[in-house]
């Protein structure tokens, strides 16, 4: 008779920023990269990677027996997440604070969630501003696409009126 343990296994939640599902150059267990390999893979310079480590944005980088940095797949995942945070416009000091929270563990989940929710709201607001900007650019492009090459007299006045309408500040 075979006995099967039906006790549910509870694993700690996996942080998506670390388990991003990206393919790595090497499988886990064989994932030891030099700083130059990480620089080539991420597009970050070696001095930037050293600086990230120095300021605490890239904590706990392993070292070889002779002191050389050895990065792993988790470091690559973290750097990919940091790249996304940079794209949001998050200040470096805030990213370092976030990294410190990650280091402290699960007790900081709520604070990390709040930081990411605030950042998301800021990104959405900037996206709305950019969509408005695209609409203005589209209107100008359409105007110039249909405009005759040389403007004289009343046609020139029309362009000035169009310009003023596109740049109104009143609601």
N, C-alpha and C positions, 0 to 999 in steps of 0.2 A: 504494500500500500504506500502511495506517495502522499506526503503531507505538503500542502502548499501554504505558505505563510501569506495571509491576506491582509496583513497590517499595512495600511497605506504608508508609503515612503514620502516623507516631507522634506523636500530639498529647500534650501534657502532660495529666496527669489534671485533670479539672475539679472544683473544689471545690463540693460540693453546696450549701454555705451561700451560695455566690455565684450558683450556677445553680439556683435553687430551682424554676424553671419557673413562677413566678408571672407573671401578666400585669401589665404596667406601663402607666401612663397614656400613655406615649409610647414609640414604637419606638426601639431603639438607634440612635444617630446623631442623634436629635432629642431626646435625653433630658437636657435641662438644666432642673433644677428649682431654684426659690428655696427659701430656708429655710421660708417660710410654706407653700409647696406641699408640701414634705416633711412639715412638721408636720401639715398637714391629712390627708395620705395615710397617715401612720404612727400618728397619734394622740399622738405625742410633742410636747411643747411646744418652741418655738424655743429657750428657755433650756436645756432638756435637750439638744437637739442641739448647741448651742454647748459645753456642758459635756462631752458625749461627745467632741467634737473636742479640747477643751482637755486632757483626761486621756489621750488617745490611743486611745480606744475607737472613734473614727471618724476614722481617719487619712487623710491625703492628700485632703482635700476641695478641689476646684478652686476657684479664685477668678476672678471676671470682671476686666476691665481696671480697674474702679473698686473692687475689693476685696470685692465681694459673693460670698458662697458660692454655688457652682453644683454641685448634686448630680446624680448620674447614676443609671441603673438599677442598677448594681453597688452603689452606696451604699444604695439601697432594699432590695436583696437582703441586704446585710450587716446593715442595721437589722432586717430581719425575723428573721435568725438571732440577733442580739443579743436581740431580744424573746423568742425561744425559750430562750436561755440564762438570761434573767431569770426565766422561768417555772420553770426547774429549781431556782431558789434559789441559783444560782452567785453568789458575791460579786463586786462590781464589780471589785475588784482582780484577781481571777482572769480575768474577762472581758478586762480590759486586757492581762493577760499573754498570753492567747490571741491577741488582736489583734496584739500584738508578734510572736508566733510566726508568724502569717500573713504579716506584713510581711517576715520573714526568709526566707520561701520554702520550697521543698520539703525542705530539710534538716531542717525541724522537723516533718515529717509524723508521725514516731513519737511525739514528745512530745504533739502535738495529739491523736492517736488515743488515747493513754493518758489524757489529760485528759477526753476525751469518754466513754471507757469508764468511768472513775471516776464521772463525772457521771451516766451512765446507770444504774449500779448504785445510786447514791444516790436517783435518781428512782424506780427500781423498789422500793426499800425503803420510800420514803415512800408509794408507791401501795399497797403491802401494808398499811401502817399505816392508810391511809385506807379501804381495803376492810374492815378489821376494825372501824373506826369506823362505817362504814355498816351493818355487820351489827348492831352494838349499837343504833344508831338505829332500824333496822328492827324489832328485838325490842321496843324501847320503844314504837314506833308501834303495832305489833300489840297490845301489852299494853293501851295506852290506847284503842285502837279497840274492844276487846272489854270494856272496864271499864265498870261502871255509873257513873252520874254522881256519886253520893254514896257514900262509903265509911265504914262504921262497924264497930267491933268487929273480928272475925276477918278481914274482907275487907281492912281497913286493914293488918293484920298481914301478910297475903299480899303486898300491894304492897311493904311494907318488905323482905320476904324476896326478892321478885323484884328489887328494886333492889340488894340485897346480892349476889345471884347475878350480875347483869350487871356489877358493879363489883369482882368478885374480882380479886385480884392474884396469887393462887397459880396454878400451871400447870394 
